[in-house]
Amino acid sequence: MLFPVSGVETPLWVPPLTALAVSFVTSMGGVSGAFLLLPFQVSVLGYTAPSVSATNQVFNIVAIPGGVYRYLREGRMVWPLVIAVTAGTLPGVFLGALVRVAWLPDPTAFKAFAGLVLLYIGARMARDAARGGGGRKAPSGPMAVTGARLDWRGGEYVFEGERHTFSTPAVFGLCLAVGVVGGVYGIGGGAIVAPFFVAVLGLPVHTVAGAALCGTFVTSVFGVLFYHLIAPFFPGMAVAPDWRLGLLFGLGGLVGIYLGARCQRFVPARLIKLLLTAVILFTAGKYLLGFLFN
């Protein structure tokens, strides 16, 4: 089938099946899978226009609610983190969208940028795994988060009898920077925020996943809206998303993220991180080698 907006030609089953497989694994770590679907669209489907970033965010809008619902149902949504992530990444996404269209429209430069982003994410997670971080087993008891609070200095919550804390200014500042990267890359920022929470702040992956997905959903909604608003200012350039293609990816992701969120409680945190690290580093290497030897 041909998608006129993006110029992509692919069988109808390819986008949803690919999204389902990717998001099932990545959603366990609080990542929608958009950061891997973007290189798939660029390298496999040949979708290199700037609008691929907006199309990727359409995927987030359609796919994420299933996982958010599951984490809410299990009482694992850490609202202080949701607020901090959203407040920081939202303004950054707007700036990132402008950077993508104005300074990174060339697919060659964009591949190099994407590869560096993925390399950073993978290196952080690989270092943490090598140090033995996140080695706890899958939770065996009730998983509800309790005692959550947030003020301008910091936030805290209780999970499995342990109290976890974080600095509000530090999280906000990080998420602001991440928002810019996420706006450029079309991922909403969750693919960087979730590993940071786990590897740097030491928060349990079984609690940050819901917050990262929820924040990604909110920023993706505004990211798509912003791409639509700036599209008239860049005539002759594909800026607005390909909704039909984005919806196909999103439908597969909706199923994948829901199943990933449902199964996550049975998977050890370290295994989740190792799976994500392997996939991220492989993709980063492919992009950077392709850029160097292009």
SVG drawing of the C-alpha trace seen along z (x, -y; Angstrom):
<svg xmlns="http://www.w3.org/2000/svg" viewBox="-7 -31 40 44">
<polyline fill="none" stroke="black" stroke-width="0.4" points="0.0,0.0 1.2,-3.5 0.9,-6.3 0.8,-9.5 1.7,-11.9 5.0,-10.2 5.6,-8.4 6.1,-5.1 5.0,-1.9 4.7,1.1 2.2,4.0 -0.4,3.0 0.6,5.7 4.3,4.5 3.8,1.3 1.5,2.7 3.4,6.0 6.7,4.2 5.3,1.8 3.8,4.6 7.0,6.5 9.2,3.5 6.8,1.8 6.2,5.1 9.9,5.2 10.6,1.5 7.4,0.7 8.7,2.8 11.4,0.1 9.0,-2.8 9.8,-3.4 7.1,-3.4 9.4,-2.1 9.2,-5.2 13.0,-5.6 13.4,-2.3 10.5,-2.7 12.0,-6.0 15.1,-4.3 12.9,-1.5 10.9,-4.1 14.0,-5.9 16.2,-3.0 13.7,-0.3 10.7,-2.2 12.7,-5.1 10.7,-7.8 13.3,-10.6 11.3,-13.8 11.1,-15.9 7.5,-14.8 8.7,-11.4 9.3,-12.8 5.7,-14.0 4.5,-10.6 6.5,-8.9 4.7,-11.1 1.3,-10.0 2.4,-6.5 2.9,-7.6 -0.5,-9.1 -2.3,-6.0 -0.1,-3.4 0.7,-4.7 -2.9,-4.8 -3.0,-1.0 0.1,-0.9 -0.9,-3.9 -4.2,-2.3 -2.4,0.9 0.0,-0.9 -2.9,-3.0 -4.9,0.2 -2.0,1.7 -1.4,-1.5 2.1,-2.0 1.7,-5.5 4.1,-7.8 2.3,-11.2 5.2,-13.3 7.4,-11.9 4.6,-12.4 4.3,-16.1 8.1,-16.7 8.6,-14.9 5.8,-16.7 6.7,-20.2 10.2,-19.8 9.9,-18.1 6.9,-20.0 8.6,-23.4 11.7,-21.5 9.6,-19.5 8.5,-22.8 12.0,-24.0 13.2,-20.5 10.5,-20.6 11.9,-23.9 15.5,-22.5 14.4,-19.4 12.7,-21.4 15.1,-24.4 18.5,-22.8 18.3,-19.0 16.1,-18.4 18.9,-16.4 18.5,-12.7 22.2,-12.1 22.8,-14.6 19.7,-13.4 20.9,-9.8 24.2,-10.9 22.2,-12.9 19.9,-9.9 22.8,-7.5 24.5,-9.8 21.3,-10.0 20.9,-6.2 24.6,-5.7 24.3,-7.9 21.2,-6.1 22.8,-2.7 26.1,-3.6 24.3,-4.8 22.4,-1.6 25.3,0.6 27.5,-1.0 24.8,-0.6 24.3,3.1 28.0,3.7 28.1,2.3 25.3,4.7 22.6,2.0 19.0,3.0 19.8,6.6 16.6,7.0 14.3,9.8 10.8,9.3 8.5,8.0 6.6,10.8 4.1,8.9 1.7,5.9 3.2,3.4 1.1,0.3 3.0,-3.0 2.2,-4.8 3.2,-8.0 3.9,-10.0 4.5,-13.7 6.1,-16.6 7.2,-20.1 9.7,-22.6 12.6,-20.9 12.0,-17.2 9.6,-14.3 9.3,-10.9 7.3,-7.7 7.2,-4.3 7.5,-1.0 7.9,2.5 8.6,1.0 11.4,-1.3 11.3,-5.1 12.7,-6.6 13.5,-10.3 14.5,-12.7 15.4,-16.3 12.7,-18.4 15.1,-21.0 17.4,-18.3 14.6,-16.3 13.1,-19.4 16.4,-20.6 17.2,-17.3 13.7,-16.9 13.9,-20.3 17.1,-19.3 15.6,-15.9 12.5,-17.6 14.6,-19.3 16.2,-16.1 12.9,-14.3 11.3,-17.0 14.0,-16.6 13.9,-12.8 10.2,-12.5 10.2,-10.3 8.6,-12.6 11.8,-12.2 10.8,-9.1 13.5,-6.9 16.1,-9.1 14.2,-10.0 13.4,-6.4 17.0,-5.1 18.2,-8.2 15.7,-7.6 16.9,-4.0 20.6,-4.3 21.4,-7.7 18.7,-8.4 18.4,-4.7 14.6,-4.6 13.1,-1.1 12.2,-0.4 8.9,1.2 7.8,-2.3 9.3,-4.7 7.8,-3.0 4.3,-4.3 5.4,-7.9 7.8,-7.9 5.0,-6.6 2.5,-9.1 4.9,-12.0 5.7,-10.9 2.0,-10.7 1.4,-14.3 4.4,-15.8 3.7,-13.8 0.2,-15.3 1.6,-18.8 4.5,-17.9 2.1,-16.7 0.0,-19.9 3.1,-22.1 4.3,-20.3 0.9,-21.1 1.1,-24.7 4.6,-25.3 4.0,-23.4 2.6,-26.4 5.8,-28.3 7.9,-25.7 6.3,-25.4 7.6,-22.7 8.8,-20.6 6.9,-17.7 6.4,-18.7 2.9,-17.6 2.6,-13.9 1.4,-11.0 -1.6,-10.1 -2.5,-6.9 1.0,-5.5 1.2,-6.8 -2.2,-5.2 -1.1,-1.8 2.1,-1.9 0.0,-3.1 -2.5,-0.2 0.3,2.3 1.9,0.4 -1.3,0.1 -1.4,3.9 2.3,4.3 2.6,1.6 -0.5,3.0 1.0,6.6 4.4,5.3 2.9,3.4 0.9,6.4 3.9,8.8 6.5,6.4 5.8,7.3 7.0,10.8 10.3,9.8 13.5,8.9 14.6,5.3 18.1,6.3 16.8,8.4 14.6,5.5 17.6,3.2 19.9,5.7 17.3,6.2 17.0,2.5 20.7,1.9 21.4,4.5 18.7,3.2 19.7,-0.5 23.5,0.1 22.9,2.2 20.7,-0.5 23.2,-3.3 26.1,-1.4 24.1,-0.8 23.3,-4.5 26.8,-5.9 28.5,-3.4 26.1,-4.2 26.9,-7.9 30.7,-7.4 30.8,-5.1 28.1,-6.8"/>
</svg>
